[in-house]
């Protein structure tokens, strides 16, 4: 399979679809259990704990197979090409905060949102070592109840949509429409592009995104297969862009 990048205009929506991560983004070998073992533990914890405690438990256990331990390659490329919008930016499910810190600048104020306090401890520590620290902040909150006093110009979603039970996808789209400015852009990297049973991560497709976003005024702008991807995810990542009118 090829890798695609799609963009939606009005409120823009961009999604990348990715394969399973075979290891840290920096290419170093991990001392933690294999990804298959970690995914099994993720599903085990999610079955017995509510969402607001399950994710923090996994971070405490250092069972984070979704964590790239670095900046998402697509974000690095978009920053290099100066194609990320300025203004207010949101990264829901930001985890360790690498993308948040990378995007922060005098022209771009970035908020990283995560339900896990432990994840945000890592993110805060990362930010403190960065020259971009003054342009970023982290909030410990549930995405669905998050109510900032402003709209965002740009939202980046990677391994957040796929972490949610499919029953929450319409609610996810409604919240995205609420948080994003009418001329804002939503970029989401769609992962994993397959039809495996169960989750998280739950399987996704372009159609799954369009089905829930279109009723809220999002329009597909582009879908590009030629995007930089994480080792092990090449061929299973698609970037999709949507706008919201």
N, C-alpha and C positions, 0 to 999 in steps of 0.2 A: 504494500500500500504506500501511496505517496503521502506527504504531509501537506496540509492545506491551511491557508489563512483566509478568513472571511471577515468582512466588515459590513456593518449595518449603519445607515445614515439617519439623521434626525436626532434621535438618541442613538449613538453608534454602538454596535455590538460586534465584538471581534472574538472569535473562538479558535483555539488551537486544539487539535486532538493529538494525544500522545500515547505512546506505549508505556509499559511498565518500566520504571527506573531500575537499571541494573546496578546502580551504585551512586556514590556522591558525585556531584557535578564536577568536582575538581579531579576526579579520576582516582582518588586514593581508595584503597581497600578499606572496608568497614569492619570493625571488630564485633559489631552487633550481629544477631541472627540473620539468616537469609531473608530476602524480601518475602518469600512465600510464608515463612514462619511468622514474620511480623504482621503480614496481612491477616493471617489466621488469628493472631492475638487481637488485632484491631476489631475484627468481627465479633470475637468472643466478648470483649469489653462492651461493645456497642449493644449487645443483646441483653446485658444485665445491668447496665447503668444508663441513666438519662443523659441526653446529649450534653447538658451543661456541666456534667462531671466526667463523662467518658473521655473527652478529648484531653482534659487536663491530666487525667490518670495516665493516658498514653504518653504524654510528654514527660511526666514524672518517671515513667518506666523507660524512657528513651526509645520507645517503639514508634518511630515516625518515618515509615517507608515513603511518605510523600515529600519529605524534606530534602531539597536538592543541596543544602549546605552551601548555597551560593546564589547568585543572581540568575533568574530564568533567562536562557539564551535569547529568547525573543525580545525581552525587555532590554538587554544589552544592545541588541541590534537596533531597536527603535530609538534608543537614546543616542547611539552613534549617528543615526540618520536624522536626528532631530525631528522625530515623528510622534512624540508623545505630547499631548496637549499640556499647555500651561494652565495654571489656576489651581483649583482644589481637586485633589486626587484621593481616591479611596481604594484600599486593598483589603477586601473582606477575607477572613481566614488567613491572615498574613503570616502566621507561624513565627519563624525566627527572624522575620523582618528584612531579609536581604533585598527584596524588590522595593520595599518601602524606602530604605536608606539610599538605594541606587538612584531612585527617581527624585529624591528631595533636592530642591534648589531654591534660589531666591525667587524664581518665577513659578515654582511649583511646590505648594504646601501639601504634604502627603500624610494621610492618616492610615495607620495600620490597625485593623480591627480583628480581635480574636477572642474567643470564648475561654481560652486557656490562659490562666495567669502565669503558668510556668513557661509557656511559649513566649509570652511577652517579656518575661525576665531575660530570656535569651535575646530578644529583639532590642530591648533597652540597652543591654550590655554592648550589642553590636553598634547601635547608634552612637553611644558615648565615645566610641573609638573613631567615629567618622567625622569628616569636615562638614558633612551634611546634617549633623545632629540638630541644628537650630531650625531646620526646615521640615522636620518630621515629628510626629507624635504617635503614641500608641494608646488604644483604648480597649479595656477589657469589657466586652459587652456582647450580647446576643445580637447577631445581625438582624433578626426579625423584629426586635424591639428597639433597635438603634434609631434615635430620632435627633440628628444634629440640627442646629438652627439655620442650616443653609443647604444648598444643592451642590452636587459635585459635577465638575466639568469632565472628569475622566474616572472610570472605574475599571480595575483590572481583576479578573477572576481566573485563577488557575488552581485546579484540584480543590475547588470549593463546591461548585455545582455537582461534581461527581461524588462528593462526600455526603451529600444530602440524600435522604431517602426520596425516591421518585415522587412520593405523595406530597412532598414539599416544593416541587418544582414550580408550580403555578404561584405559590406564595413567594418563592424566590424572585420570579419575574415581576410580580406586583411590587415587591420591595425595591428592586432595581429601578423600576419606573418612578417610584416615590423619591429615591435618593438622587437620581441623575437629572441634571438640568435638561430642559427641552432640546437644547442643541448640543447636549453632551455626548460622549462616546463611551461605549462599553466594549472592552476587548476581553474575550474569554478564550482560553486555550482549551479546546475540547479534548478530553482524555477520560477514560480510554475508549478508543474507537473500535469497539468489538461488541459482541452480544453475549458475554459471559453472564452467568446467573449470579444473583446476590450482590452484596457489597457491604460496606464501602471498600474500594471505589465501585460505584455503580456504572454500568456501561452507558455511554452517551452516543448521540448522533446529531448531525446538523438539524434533522427534522425535529428532534426532541427540544432543541433550543427554539427553533422557529415557532413551534406549536404553542409554547408558553409566552414567548416575547411578543409575537405579532399582535395579540389582542390589546397590548399596552402601547401600541404605536411605534414599536421598533421595526425598522426596515433594514434588510440585509444590504450591506454596501459592498463587501468583497469576501471572497474565500480564496486563500492563496496556499498552494501546496508547498511552495518553496520558502520554508522558514527554517531558521536554525533550531535544532532540537537537542534534547539531552541524550547522551549515549544510552542506548537501550530503549529509547522512545521514538527513535527515528522511524518514520513510516506510520506512526500511530498518533500523530499530533496534527491538528488542523487549527489554524487561526481564523476566527470569524469575526467580522466587524459589523455592528449594527448601530443605527442612529435612531433616536426617539423623537417623534414630532408631536 
